[in-house]
Amino acid sequence: MTKPDTGDAVGRLVDEVQRFVRLGARVKGMLHMADLGAEFSALMLLFPLRHHGPLRVTDLAELKGADPSTISRQAAQLVKAGLARREADPADGRASRLAVTEAGLAACARLHEARHASLSQALAAWPQERIRAFADYFEEFNSSVEAHLRNDPAVSARENA
């Protein structure tokens, strides 16, 4: 029995992932969220804050796999826009945590609804079972990539540098 040639399939997947990222940037521009008072990348911090609760900037940076200085700049945008607030860290009064505000929760809902509407329109011709199957495969793909990144010493070394 011969092994299937995965090289072409993986190469095709790489191309499609790159295409998806490019399309994502275009869709982001279509969501019209500038009136929320922060850059789109800053707005994306609202979701982990909503899900995990108040977090230190360093913890949020680790969670997002980003540089703490970048997250700090984005957090400042959220605070200035009234979408997040700084509060004392109960574990260390010298430190602060970032917490989502009611306005931030409303922004999360608006962002979620805009993304949902955009994808619903794009997939309008797809049967529900096909969307479910694709979501299952996409979830499995993301989980595999996350597991690979957690176990790759080169990635860990770059993140800790």
C-alpha positions in Angstrom: 0.0 0.0 0.0 1.4 3.4 -0.9 1.2 6.4 1.3 -1.0 9.2 0.0 0.9 12.3 -1.3 0.1 14.9 1.4 2.6 17.4 0.0 0.2 18.8 -2.6 -2.7 18.8 -0.2 -0.7 20.6 2.5 0.6 23.1 -0.1 -2.9 23.8 -1.3 -4.0 24.3 2.3 -1.2 26.7 2.9 -2.3 28.7 -0.1 -5.9 28.7 1.1 -5.0 29.8 4.6 -3.0 32.7 3.2 -6.0 33.6 1.0 -8.3 33.4 4.0 -6.0 35.8 6.0 -6.0 38.3 3.1 -9.8 38.0 2.8 -10.1 38.5 6.5 -8.4 41.8 6.3 -10.8 42.9 3.6 -13.8 41.8 5.6 -12.5 43.6 8.6 -12.7 46.8 6.7 -16.3 46.1 5.7 -17.4 45.8 9.4 -17.4 49.6 9.9 -16.3 49.6 13.5 -14.2 52.8 13.5 -17.0 54.7 15.4 -16.2 52.5 18.4 -13.2 54.6 19.1 -10.4 52.0 18.8 -8.5 50.1 16.2 -9.9 46.8 15.1 -6.9 44.9 16.7 -7.7 46.7 20.0 -11.4 45.8 19.8 -10.4 42.1 19.4 -9.1 42.3 23.0 -12.6 42.7 24.2 -13.5 39.1 23.5 -10.9 37.4 25.8 -11.7 40.0 28.5 -15.4 39.1 28.2 -14.6 35.4 28.3 -11.9 35.3 30.9 -12.8 38.3 33.0 -10.4 41.1 34.1 -6.8 40.4 33.1 -3.4 42.0 33.6 -2.0 43.3 30.3 0.9 40.8 30.5 -1.6 37.9 30.9 -3.7 39.3 28.0 -0.5 39.5 25.9 0.4 35.9 26.7 -3.1 34.8 25.9 -3.1 36.6 22.5 0.5 35.6 21.7 1.5 39.3 21.3 4.0 41.7 22.6 3.0 43.3 26.0 3.8 46.8 24.7 1.5 46.3 21.8 -1.3 45.1 24.1 -0.7 48.0 26.4 -1.1 50.5 23.6 -4.3 48.7 22.5 -5.6 48.6 26.1 -5.1 52.3 26.4 -7.3 52.8 23.3 -10.0 50.7 24.9 -9.9 52.6 28.1 -9.9 56.0 26.3 -13.0 54.8 24.3 -14.8 53.7 27.4 -14.8 50.0 26.3 -12.6 48.8 29.1 -11.5 50.1 32.5 -8.4 49.6 34.6 -9.0 48.2 38.1 -6.7 47.2 41.0 -5.5 43.6 40.9 -6.8 42.0 44.1 -3.8 39.7 44.2 -1.3 42.6 43.9 -2.5 46.2 44.7 0.4 47.6 42.8 -0.8 46.0 39.6 -3.9 46.7 37.5 -6.2 44.6 35.4 -8.2 45.5 32.4 -11.9 44.8 32.6 -14.6 45.1 29.9 -17.3 47.8 30.5 -20.9 47.7 29.6 -20.1 49.7 26.5 -17.4 47.1 25.7 -19.9 44.3 26.0 -22.2 46.1 23.6 -19.2 46.5 21.2 -18.6 42.8 21.4 -22.2 42.1 20.6 -22.0 44.5 17.6 -18.8 43.0 16.3 -20.2 39.4 16.7 -23.4 40.3 14.9 -21.5 42.0 12.1 -19.2 39.0 11.6 -22.1 36.6 11.8 -24.1 38.6 9.2 -21.2 38.8 6.8 -20.5 35.0 7.0 -24.2 34.2 6.7 -24.3 36.2 3.5 -21.2 34.6 2.1 -22.5 31.1 2.9 -26.1 31.7 2.0 -26.0 29.1 -0.8 -24.4 26.4 1.5 -26.6 23.8 3.1 -26.5 23.8 6.9 -24.9 20.3 7.1 -22.1 21.5 4.9 -21.5 24.5 7.2 -21.6 22.3 10.2 -19.0 19.9 8.7 -16.8 22.8 7.7 -17.0 24.2 11.2 -16.0 20.8 12.6 -13.0 20.5 10.3 -12.0 24.1 10.9 -12.2 23.6 14.7 -10.1 20.5 14.4 -7.6 22.4 12.1 -7.3 25.2 14.6 -6.8 22.8 17.5 -4.1 20.9 15.7 -2.2 24.2 14.9 -2.6 25.3 18.5 -1.2 22.0 19.8 1.7 22.2 17.4 2.5 25.8 18.5 2.4 24.8 22.2 4.8 21.9 21.6 7.2 23.6 19.2 10.4 24.6 21.1 11.3 27.2 18.4 8.0 29.0 18.8 8.3 28.9 22.6 11.9 30.4 22.4 10.7 33.2 20.1 7.7 34.0 22.4 10.0 34.1 25.5 12.7 36.2 23.8 
